[in-house]
Amino acid sequence: MKTIARISVVAIVMLALMSAQLIKTQIVVTVRNELGNTEEGVKVQLYETEDDYKAEKNVAFEGVTDKKGVVRFKDVKATSYFLLARKDDKDNFGGGEQTGKLEEGRINKVTVIIQ
């Protein structure tokens, strides 16, 4: 009986390790307006450096929010990104431009306000 329990524990640990390696690092960005409502159709760009962000060049990742105000970037580096969210005359300049360091192998979530 002890042998079966040990094999079960080993199998569970192996499955957990395998599944952890299968998840790619992701970032899910939710964009809200100054009233707190989600915004559809917002262009979201991620930059790896502050200089690229300020010059708006060398975009690492780019997407547009869906009807729920969400855009998902898959298979990103586990680093900090500079984020630009823009729709018409609204953007996120002046606050919330840089993400924290993303956790590797996780789905990281960020909310940004445009005004």
C-alpha positions, 0 to 999 in steps of 0.5 A: 500500500505504501508503494502505491501511495509513493507512486501516486505522489510521484505521478502527481508531482510529475504532472504538476511540473509538466503542466507548469512548463506548458503554460506560457507567460501571458499578460491580460490587459483590461482597459477602463475609462475615467468612469471605470467602464471597460473600453472596447476598441482600444489599441494597446502596445507593449514596449520593452524599453522606456526609450521605445515607449517615449518614441513609440517605436519598436513595439514588442506586442500590439493588440486591440481590446474586445467588447469586454475591454480586454486584450491578451498577449501570449508567450511574452517575456517575464519582464516589465513592459511599458504600456500604451493604451490609446483610443481616439483622444484618450490614453494612459499617459500620466499614470499606469504606463509600466507593468510590474515584472511579469511572473514566468509561466503565469497569466499576469493581469493588468488594468489601465485607465485611459482618459 
